[in-house]
Amino acid sequence: MDEKKQDDTSGIMPEATPEAVEMSAVQVPEAEAATTEAVVASPTQFNFKAYGAMVVGILLIASGLLFVLEKEGRTSTGIFSGIISKMEEGKPVARVNGTPILMSDFTSSYNQLLQMSTTQGVDVSDPAMVEKLRTQAIDTLVNAEVLRQAAIEAGMTATEEQIQTRYTEIQDGLGGAEALTARMAEFGVTEASLRRDIENEFLIQGLFDANVDSTNIVATEEELVALYDQAGGAEAGLPPMTEIKDQIEAQIIFDKEQKLISAFIEELRAKATIEVLL
Protein backbone atom coordinates (compact mmCIF):
# COMPACT_ATOMS: atom_id res chain seq x y z
CA MET A 1 0.00 0.00 0.00
CA ASP A 2 1.32 3.48 -0.73
CA GLU A 3 1.39 5.08 2.72
CA LYS A 4 3.26 8.07 1.36
CA LYS A 5 0.32 9.07 -0.78
CA GLN A 6 -1.91 9.15 2.23
CA ASP A 7 0.55 11.15 4.31
CA ASP A 8 1.02 13.77 1.60
CA THR A 9 -2.68 14.64 1.60
CA SER A 10 -3.13 14.99 5.35
CA GLY A 11 -2.92 18.75 5.14
CA ILE A 12 -6.10 19.11 3.12
CA MET A 13 -8.28 16.92 5.25
CA PRO A 14 -10.75 18.29 7.85
CA GLU A 15 -10.23 17.90 11.59
CA ALA A 16 -10.17 14.32 12.86
CA THR A 17 -13.45 12.70 13.78
CA PRO A 18 -14.19 9.21 15.12
CA GLU A 19 -14.79 8.14 11.54
CA ALA A 20 -11.53 9.68 10.40
CA VAL A 21 -9.46 7.55 12.76
CA GLU A 22 -10.67 4.29 11.27
CA MET A 23 -7.63 2.58 9.83
CA SER A 24 -8.12 0.78 6.59
CA ALA A 25 -8.60 -2.86 7.55
CA VAL A 26 -6.59 -3.83 4.51
CA GLN A 27 -3.37 -2.19 5.66
CA VAL A 28 -0.51 -4.29 6.93
CA PRO A 29 1.24 -2.09 9.50
CA GLU A 30 5.05 -1.99 9.62
CA ALA A 31 5.19 -3.08 13.20
CA GLU A 32 1.61 -4.08 13.64
CA ALA A 33 -0.23 -7.39 14.39
CA ALA A 34 2.68 -8.51 16.55
CA THR A 35 2.90 -12.10 17.93
CA THR A 36 4.35 -13.00 21.33
CA GLU A 37 5.09 -16.65 21.97
CA ALA A 38 3.03 -18.08 24.84
CA VAL A 39 5.20 -19.59 27.56
CA VAL A 40 3.70 -21.41 30.52
CA ALA A 41 5.94 -21.92 33.54
CA SER A 42 6.58 -25.47 34.67
CA PRO A 43 4.66 -26.54 37.82
CA THR A 44 6.59 -26.71 41.04
CA GLN A 45 8.30 -30.04 41.59
CA PHE A 46 7.56 -31.43 45.07
CA ASN A 47 9.85 -33.77 47.03
CA PHE A 48 7.59 -36.81 47.37
CA LYS A 49 9.92 -38.51 49.85
CA ALA A 50 9.92 -35.53 52.20
CA TYR A 51 6.26 -34.61 52.16
CA GLY A 52 4.42 -37.77 51.25
CA ALA A 53 1.75 -38.36 48.64
CA MET A 54 -1.08 -37.02 50.80
CA VAL A 55 0.54 -33.66 51.49
CA VAL A 56 1.43 -33.28 47.84
CA GLY A 57 -2.14 -34.03 46.82
CA ILE A 58 -3.47 -31.36 49.16
CA LEU A 59 -0.98 -28.79 47.89
CA LEU A 60 -1.82 -29.54 44.27
CA ILE A 61 -5.54 -29.23 44.94
CA ALA A 62 -5.02 -25.94 46.77
CA SER A 63 -2.78 -24.61 44.02
CA GLY A 64 -5.31 -25.59 41.37
CA LEU A 65 -8.10 -23.86 43.28
CA LEU A 66 -6.07 -20.67 43.67
CA PHE A 67 -5.18 -20.75 39.98
CA VAL A 68 -8.84 -21.07 38.93
CA LEU A 69 -9.99 -18.37 41.35
CA GLU A 70 -7.28 -15.96 40.24
CA LYS A 71 -7.93 -16.68 36.57
CA GLU A 72 -11.61 -15.87 37.14
CA GLY A 73 -10.68 -12.68 38.99
CA ARG A 74 -12.14 -13.88 42.31
CA THR A 75 -8.85 -13.60 44.19
CA SER A 76 -5.60 -11.72 43.66
CA THR A 77 -2.65 -13.51 45.21
CA GLY A 78 -0.29 -12.65 42.35
CA ILE A 79 1.22 -16.13 42.49
CA PHE A 80 -0.06 -17.14 39.09
CA SER A 81 -0.29 -13.71 37.42
CA GLY A 82 2.68 -14.35 35.10
CA ILE A 83 1.37 -17.75 34.04
CA ILE A 84 -2.15 -16.44 33.48
CA SER A 85 -0.83 -13.50 31.47
CA LYS A 86 1.15 -15.78 29.17
CA MET A 87 -1.82 -18.12 28.78
CA GLU A 88 -4.07 -15.18 27.86
CA GLU A 89 -1.57 -14.00 25.25
CA GLY A 90 -1.63 -17.43 23.63
CA LYS A 91 -5.41 -17.69 23.48
CA PRO A 92 -6.98 -17.42 20.02
CA VAL A 93 -9.30 -14.46 19.46
CA ALA A 94 -10.21 -15.56 15.92
CA ARG A 95 -9.52 -18.27 13.36
CA VAL A 96 -9.21 -17.97 9.59
CA ASN A 97 -9.57 -21.30 7.82
CA GLY A 98 -8.45 -22.93 11.06
CA THR A 99 -5.38 -20.71 11.56
CA PRO A 100 -5.56 -18.96 14.94
CA ILE A 101 -5.05 -15.26 15.57
CA LEU A 102 -3.67 -14.84 19.08
CA MET A 103 -4.63 -12.47 21.88
CA SER A 104 -1.11 -11.03 21.77
CA ASP A 105 -1.70 -9.96 18.15
CA PHE A 106 -5.05 -8.43 19.06
CA THR A 107 -3.58 -6.53 22.02
CA SER A 108 -0.84 -5.05 19.86
CA SER A 109 -3.26 -4.07 17.09
CA TYR A 110 -5.74 -2.56 19.54
CA ASN A 111 -3.06 -0.57 21.39
CA GLN A 112 -1.86 0.96 18.14
CA LEU A 113 -5.39 1.95 17.16
CA LEU A 114 -5.94 3.36 20.64
CA GLN A 115 -2.79 5.46 20.50
CA MET A 116 -3.57 6.77 17.04
CA SER A 117 -7.12 7.66 18.08
CA THR A 118 -5.89 9.43 21.21
CA THR A 119 -3.37 11.41 19.15
CA GLN A 120 -6.16 12.54 16.84
CA GLY A 121 -8.30 13.75 19.73
CA VAL A 122 -10.87 10.95 19.76
CA ASP A 123 -12.62 10.28 23.07
CA VAL A 124 -11.33 6.78 23.81
CA SER A 125 -13.17 6.71 27.14
CA ASP A 126 -16.44 6.40 25.24
CA PRO A 127 -17.56 2.73 25.51
CA ALA A 128 -18.97 2.84 21.99
CA MET A 129 -15.63 4.02 20.62
CA VAL A 130 -13.76 1.35 22.60
CA GLU A 131 -15.98 -1.33 21.11
CA LYS A 132 -15.52 0.18 17.66
CA LEU A 133 -11.72 0.05 18.01
CA ARG A 134 -11.84 -3.52 19.28
CA THR A 135 -13.93 -4.59 16.30
CA GLN A 136 -11.62 -2.70 13.98
CA ALA A 137 -8.54 -4.39 15.48
CA ILE A 138 -10.07 -7.84 14.94
CA ASP A 139 -11.15 -7.01 11.39
CA THR A 140 -7.66 -5.75 10.55
CA LEU A 141 -6.07 -8.97 11.79
CA VAL A 142 -8.63 -11.19 10.08
CA ASN A 143 -8.25 -9.36 6.78
CA ALA A 144 -4.46 -9.56 7.00
CA GLU A 145 -4.62 -13.31 7.61
CA VAL A 146 -7.11 -13.84 4.76
CA LEU A 147 -4.76 -11.93 2.46
CA ARG A 148 -1.66 -13.73 3.72
CA GLN A 149 -3.20 -17.13 3.05
CA ALA A 150 -4.36 -16.06 -0.40
CA ALA A 151 -0.89 -14.70 -1.20
CA ILE A 152 0.80 -17.94 -0.20
CA GLU A 153 -1.71 -19.95 -2.21
CA ALA A 154 -0.96 -17.72 -5.21
CA GLY A 155 2.77 -18.42 -4.85
CA MET A 156 3.86 -15.03 -3.51
CA THR A 157 7.18 -14.97 -1.65
CA ALA A 158 9.48 -12.54 0.16
CA THR A 159 13.25 -12.96 0.25
CA GLU A 160 15.38 -12.49 3.36
CA GLU A 161 17.11 -9.62 1.58
CA GLN A 162 13.80 -7.83 1.05
CA ILE A 163 12.81 -8.36 4.67
CA GLN A 164 16.16 -7.11 6.00
CA THR A 165 16.09 -4.06 3.74
CA ARG A 166 12.63 -3.12 4.94
CA TYR A 167 13.59 -3.78 8.56
CA THR A 168 16.57 -1.45 8.19
CA GLU A 169 14.36 1.22 6.61
CA ILE A 170 11.99 1.09 9.57
CA GLN A 171 14.87 1.20 12.03
CA ASP A 172 16.53 4.17 10.33
CA GLY A 173 13.20 5.95 9.97
CA LEU A 174 12.68 5.80 13.73
CA GLY A 175 16.18 7.02 14.50
CA GLY A 176 18.18 3.85 15.05
CA ALA A 177 18.15 0.47 16.76
CA GLU A 178 17.44 1.81 20.26
CA ALA A 179 14.47 3.83 19.06
CA LEU A 180 13.05 0.82 17.22
CA THR A 181 13.51 -1.39 20.29
CA ALA A 182 11.69 1.15 22.45
CA ARG A 183 8.89 1.45 19.93
CA MET A 184 8.47 -2.31 19.72
CA ALA A 185 8.45 -2.61 23.51
CA GLU A 186 5.71 0.01 23.66
CA PHE A 187 3.39 -2.23 21.66
CA GLY A 188 4.64 -5.61 22.81
CA VAL A 189 6.24 -6.35 19.44
CA THR A 190 9.26 -8.63 19.11
CA GLU A 191 11.86 -8.53 16.36
CA ALA A 192 10.62 -11.90 15.12
CA SER A 193 7.03 -10.70 14.90
CA LEU A 194 8.10 -7.49 13.16
CA ARG A 195 10.01 -9.48 10.56
CA ARG A 196 6.94 -11.71 10.15
CA ASP A 197 4.78 -8.64 9.53
CA ILE A 198 7.30 -7.30 7.01
CA GLU A 199 7.21 -10.62 5.17
CA ASN A 200 3.42 -10.48 5.14
CA GLU A 201 3.60 -6.93 3.80
CA PHE A 202 5.54 -8.15 0.76
CA LEU A 203 3.25 -11.15 0.27
CA ILE A 204 0.10 -9.06 0.40
CA GLN A 205 1.48 -6.29 -1.79
CA GLY A 206 2.33 -8.92 -4.39
CA LEU A 207 -1.22 -10.23 -4.16
CA PHE A 208 -2.62 -6.73 -4.66
CA ASP A 209 -0.33 -6.06 -7.61
CA ALA A 210 -1.55 -9.24 -9.30
CA ASN A 211 -5.25 -8.80 -8.61
CA VAL A 212 -6.09 -5.12 -8.15
CA ASP A 213 -5.69 -3.07 -11.34
CA SER A 214 -5.47 0.63 -10.48
CA THR A 215 -3.65 1.76 -13.61
CA ASN A 216 -6.71 3.45 -15.08
CA ILE A 217 -7.77 5.30 -11.94
CA VAL A 218 -7.94 9.08 -12.41
CA ALA A 219 -9.28 12.07 -10.51
CA THR A 220 -11.67 14.29 -12.43
CA GLU A 221 -11.75 18.06 -12.13
CA GLU A 222 -15.16 17.83 -10.47
CA GLU A 223 -13.79 15.44 -7.85
CA LEU A 224 -10.83 17.72 -7.17
CA VAL A 225 -13.09 20.70 -6.56
CA ALA A 226 -15.51 18.65 -4.45
CA LEU A 227 -12.78 17.36 -2.11
CA TYR A 228 -11.21 20.81 -1.79
CA ASP A 229 -14.58 22.30 -0.87
CA GLN A 230 -15.32 19.42 1.50
CA ALA A 231 -12.10 20.20 3.38
CA GLY A 232 -13.23 23.80 3.81
CA GLY A 233 -11.37 25.43 0.93
CA ALA A 234 -9.83 28.85 1.28
CA GLU A 235 -12.26 29.72 4.10
CA ALA A 236 -10.64 26.97 6.21
CA GLY A 237 -7.21 28.46 5.58
CA LEU A 238 -6.17 26.05 2.85
CA PRO A 239 -3.80 27.26 0.11
CA PRO A 240 -5.33 27.90 -3.32
CA MET A 241 -6.36 24.67 -4.96
CA THR A 242 -3.85 25.16 -7.76
CA GLU A 243 -1.03 24.92 -5.21
CA ILE A 244 -2.18 21.63 -3.65
CA LYS A 245 -3.87 20.06 -6.64
CA ASP A 246 -1.36 17.20 -6.78
CA GLN A 247 -2.02 16.32 -3.14
CA ILE A 248 -5.78 16.37 -3.63
CA GLU A 249 -5.45 14.22 -6.73
CA ALA A 250 -3.28 11.72 -4.85
CA GLN A 251 -5.89 11.52 -2.08
CA ILE A 252 -8.72 10.84 -4.53
CA ILE A 253 -6.75 8.15 -6.35
CA PHE A 254 -5.76 6.59 -3.03
CA ASP A 255 -9.42 6.47 -1.92
CA LYS A 256 -10.44 4.81 -5.18
CA GLU A 257 -7.66 2.25 -4.81
CA GLN A 258 -8.92 1.50 -1.31
CA LYS A 259 -12.40 0.77 -2.66
CA LEU A 260 -10.98 -1.71 -5.16
CA ILE A 261 -8.90 -3.37 -2.47
CA SER A 262 -11.86 -3.53 -0.08
CA ALA A 263 -13.96 -5.24 -2.75
CA PHE A 264 -11.17 -7.73 -3.38
CA ILE A 265 -10.90 -8.51 0.33
CA GLU A 266 -14.63 -9.04 0.61
CA GLU A 267 -14.40 -11.62 -2.17
CA LEU A 268 -11.67 -13.47 -0.29
CA ARG A 269 -13.55 -13.26 3.02
CA ALA A 270 -16.66 -14.72 1.42
CA LYS A 271 -14.66 -17.82 0.48
CA ALA A 272 -12.94 -18.17 3.87
CA THR A 273 -14.13 -19.78 7.09
CA ILE A 274 -13.83 -17.05 9.74
CA GLU A 275 -14.50 -17.48 13.43
CA VAL A 276 -14.34 -14.51 15.81
CA LEU A 277 -13.93 -15.78 19.38
CA LEU A 278 -13.48 -12.53 21.31
Protein Blocks (a to p, Z undefined) as FASTA:
>chain_A
ZZklmmmmmmmpccddfklmpccfkbccfkgoiacdddddddddddfklnopmlmmmmmm
mmmmmmmmmmnopacehlmmmmmmmmmmmpcfbdeehiacdfklmmmmmmmmmmmmmmno
pafkbmklmmmmmmmmmmmmmmmmmmmmmmmmnopacdfklmmmmmmmmmmmnopjklmm
mmmmmnopafklmmmmmmmmmmmmmmmmmmmccklgccdfklmmmmmmmnopjmnopacf
klmmmmmmmmmmmmmmmmmmmmmmmmmmmmpccddfZZ
